[in-house]
Amino acid sequence: MLREHLVKKNPIEKNGFRWRGAGEIARIEGFSDAVFAFAVTLLVVSLEVPETFTELWEKIHGFVAFMICFALLFLVWHDQYTFFRRYGLQDGVTNWLNGALLFVVLFFVYPLKFLFTMLTRLITGAGLQVHLPNGEVAWMIERQQMPLLMTIYALGYIAVSLIFVLLYVRAYRKRVELDLNEHELIETRSSLQSHALNIGVGSLSLLVISIGGMGSEFWAGIVYWLIGPAQWLNASRMQKKKQKLEMLLSARN
C-alpha cells in the first residue's frame, strides 16, 4: 500500500517536520485509502474494450478527463496523508472531520468527472452531443444549467478546503500536546492559510456566478487561475518567516 511504503521511507520530511504518525497505519487511514480507491474506481472510463475506432476515440476523450480528476483526487489524498503523518491525531473530532472529507470526496466524484469530461470534449472539438444507451442523441448540458454546474463544483471545492482548515485548526490547538516546535508551527499555519486561500478562491467563483447568473460561468472558471499566484505568495511569505527563525536560532547559538 502506498501510504505504508511512504511511512517507512520518510519518517521525517525534508523540511524537518517530525512525523508523529510514523508508526503503524491507523484504522481511519486504512479506511480512507479504501474510500479514495473506490472514488477512483468511480472515475474509470469504461471496463469494456472498444469495438470500433469511433468508440476508442470516445474513450480517449474520457481518459483525459479521468487523468485530470485522478490528479485532483490524488492531491486531496496526499494532503490528507501528510496531515495524519505530521500530527498522528486519532481523536473523535479529527475522525469526524476526516469522515466528512471522505463523504464530500465520494459525493462530488461524479460532478467532478462530468465537468472535466465536458471541458475536454469542448477543447478537443468533440462537441457536447452524446449517444445515450437507447440510441438517442442528447446534449450533455443545457445552456441554463451551466451556472448550476459551476455552483456545485465551487461548493465541493470550498467544502474540501474548509474541512482541511478545520483539521489544521485542530492540530494547531493541540500544539502543546503535540510538542510542535517553532518551525513546525510555521508549517502548520502555512498549510492552514493555504487551504483558507482555496476557500477564498472558491467563494469568489461562487460570488461571480451568483451575481452574473447565466453567461458568467466562464469567468467563474477563470477565477480558479488565481490559486497559483495566491499559493505562491503564501509560500513566499512563510519562507521569509522560516529564514527569520533560522537567523534567530543561529544568533542564539
C-alpha positions in Angstrom: 0.0 0.0 0.0 1.4 3.4 -1.0 0.7 5.0 2.4 2.6 2.3 4.3 5.5 2.5 1.9 5.8 6.3 2.3 5.6 6.0 6.1 8.5 3.6 6.2 10.6 5.5 3.7 10.2 9.1 5.1 9.8 9.2 8.9 10.8 12.9 8.7 10.0 15.4 5.9 12.9 17.1 4.1 11.9 20.4 5.7 12.5 18.8 9.1 8.8 18.4 10.2 8.7 15.4 12.6 6.1 12.8 11.8 4.1 11.9 14.9 2.1 9.3 12.9 5.1 7.4 11.6 4.2 4.2 13.3 1.6 1.7 12.2 -1.2 2.8 9.8 -4.2 3.7 11.8 -7.6 2.2 11.0 -9.0 5.5 10.0 -6.2 5.9 7.4 -6.8 2.4 6.1 -10.5 3.2 5.7 -9.6 6.4 4.0 -7.4 4.7 1.5 -10.2 2.3 0.7 -12.6 5.2 0.1 -10.2 7.0 -2.1 -9.6 3.8 -4.1 -13.4 3.4 -4.5 -13.6 7.1 -5.7 -11.0 6.4 -8.3 -12.9 3.3 -9.4 -16.0 5.5 -10.0 -13.9 7.7 -12.3 -12.9 4.7 -14.6 -13.7 5.5 -18.2 -15.0 2.0 -19.1 -14.4 -1.6 -18.3 -15.2 -2.7 -21.8 -12.8 -2.9 -24.7 -14.0 -0.6 -27.6 -15.1 -2.5 -30.7 -14.6 0.4 -33.2 -12.2 3.3 -33.7 -15.1 5.7 -33.1 -15.7 4.1 -29.7 -11.9 4.2 -29.0 -11.8 7.9 -29.8 -14.6 8.5 -27.3 -12.7 6.5 -24.7 -9.6 8.6 -25.3 -11.6 11.8 -24.7 -12.8 10.2 -21.5 -9.3 9.2 -20.4 -8.1 12.8 -20.5 -10.9 13.8 -18.1 -10.1 10.7 -16.0 -6.4 11.8 -15.8 -7.4 15.3 -14.6 -9.8 14.0 -12.0 -7.4 11.4 -10.8 -4.7 14.1 -10.3 -7.2 16.2 -8.3 -8.2 13.3 -6.1 -4.5 12.4 -5.6 -3.8 15.9 -4.3 -6.6 15.6 -1.8 -5.3 12.2 -0.7 -1.8 13.5 -0.4 -2.9 16.4 1.8 -4.8 14.0 4.0 -1.9 11.7 4.1 0.5 14.5 5.1 -1.8 15.7 7.8 -2.0 12.3 9.6 1.7 11.7 9.2 2.6 15.1 10.7 0.3 15.0 13.6 -0.9 11.5 14.2 -4.2 12.7 15.6 -6.8 10.0 16.2 -9.3 11.8 18.5 -13.0 11.9 17.9 -13.1 15.4 16.3 -10.3 14.5 13.9 -12.0 11.3 12.9 -15.4 13.0 12.3 -13.7 15.7 10.2 -11.9 13.0 8.2 -15.2 11.2 7.7 -16.8 14.4 6.4 -13.9 14.8 4.0 -14.4 11.3 2.6 -18.1 11.9 2.3 -17.5 15.1 0.3 -15.0 13.3 -2.0 -17.4 10.5 -2.8 -20.4 12.9 -3.3 -18.5 15.1 -5.7 -16.8 12.4 -7.8 -19.5 12.3 -10.5 -19.9 16.1 -10.7 -16.1 16.4 -11.0 -16.0 13.8 -13.7 -18.9 15.3 -15.6 -17.4 18.8 -15.6 -14.0 17.8 -16.8 -15.4 15.4 -19.4 -17.5 18.3 -20.7 -14.5 20.7 -20.8 -12.3 18.0 -22.5 -14.9 17.5 -25.2 -15.1 21.2 -25.8 -11.3 21.7 -26.0 -10.9 18.7 -28.3 -13.8 19.7 -30.5 -15.8 16.5 -29.8 -18.8 18.6 -29.0 -21.4 18.2 -26.2 -23.7 15.8 -28.0 -23.6 12.3 -26.7 -25.2 9.0 -27.6 -27.5 7.6 -24.9 -27.8 3.8 -24.2 -31.2 3.8 -26.0 -29.6 5.2 -29.2 -30.9 8.8 -28.8 -28.6 11.8 -29.1 -28.7 14.4 -26.4 -26.8 17.4 -25.1 -24.6 16.8 -22.1 -25.9 20.0 -20.5 -28.4 22.8 -21.4 -27.2 26.4 -21.5 -29.2 27.4 -18.5 -27.7 24.6 -16.4 -24.1 25.8 -16.7 -24.2 28.2 -13.7 -25.6 25.4 -11.5 -22.8 23.0 -12.6 -20.2 25.6 -11.7 -22.0 26.3 -8.4 -21.8 22.5 -7.5 -18.1 22.5 -8.3 -17.4 25.6 -6.2 -19.3 24.2 -3.2 -17.4 20.9 -3.4 -14.1 22.8 -3.7 -15.0 25.0 -0.7 -16.2 22.1 1.4 -12.9 20.1 0.9 -10.8 23.2 1.7 -12.9 24.1 4.7 -12.5 20.6 6.2 -8.7 20.8 5.8 -8.8 24.2 7.5 -10.7 22.7 10.5 -8.2 19.8 10.6 -5.3 22.1 10.8 -7.0 24.3 13.3 -7.5 21.2 15.4 -3.8 20.4 15.1 -2.8 24.0 16.0 -4.9 24.0 19.1 -3.1 20.8 20.2 0.3 22.3 19.5 1.4 22.0 23.1 0.2 18.4 23.4 1.9 17.6 20.1 5.1 19.5 21.1 5.3 21.5 17.9 8.4 23.5 17.6 8.6 27.0 16.0 9.4 25.6 12.6 6.5 23.1 12.7 4.2 25.9 13.9 5.1 28.0 10.8 4.4 24.9 8.6 1.1 24.3 10.3 0.0 28.0 9.8 1.2 27.9 6.2 -1.0 24.8 5.5 -3.9 26.3 7.3 -3.6 29.6 5.3 -3.1 27.6 2.1 -6.5 25.9 2.4 -8.1 29.1 3.6 -6.9 30.8 0.4 -8.6 28.0 -1.6 -11.8 28.7 0.3 -11.5 32.4 -0.8 -11.0 31.5 -4.4 -13.9 29.1 -4.4 -16.1 31.7 -2.7 -15.1 34.3 -5.3 -16.1 31.9 -8.1 -19.4 31.3 -6.3 -19.9 35.1 -6.0 -19.3 35.6 -9.7 -21.9 33.0 -10.5 -24.4 34.5 -8.1 -24.0 38.0 -9.4 -23.5 37.2 -13.1 -26.0 34.4 -13.5 -26.2 32.7 -16.9 -23.2 33.6 -19.0 -20.8 34.1 -16.1 -19.6 30.5 -15.8 -16.6 31.3 -18.0 -15.3 34.0 -15.6 -16.3 31.8 -12.6 -13.9 29.2 -14.0 -11.2 31.7 -14.8 -11.2 32.7 -11.1 -9.5 29.4 -10.2 -6.4 30.5 -12.0 -5.9 32.8 -9.0 -4.9 29.7 -7.0 -1.4 29.6 -8.3 -0.4 33.2 -7.6 -2.2 33.1 -4.2 -0.4 29.9 -3.1 2.9 31.3 -4.4 2.5 34.4 -2.3 1.6 32.4 0.8 4.6 30.1 0.3 6.9 33.1 -0.2 5.6 34.8 2.9 6.1 31.6 5.0 9.6 31.1 3.6 10.6 34.5 4.8 9.4 33.6 8.3 11.4 30.4 8.2 14.5 32.4 7.3 14.0 34.8 10.1 13.5 32.0 12.5 16.7 30.3 11.3 18.6 33.6 11.7 17.2 34.0 15.2 18.2 30.5 16.2 21.6 30.9 14.7 22.1 34.1 16.8 21.1 32.3 19.9 23.6 29.6 19.3 
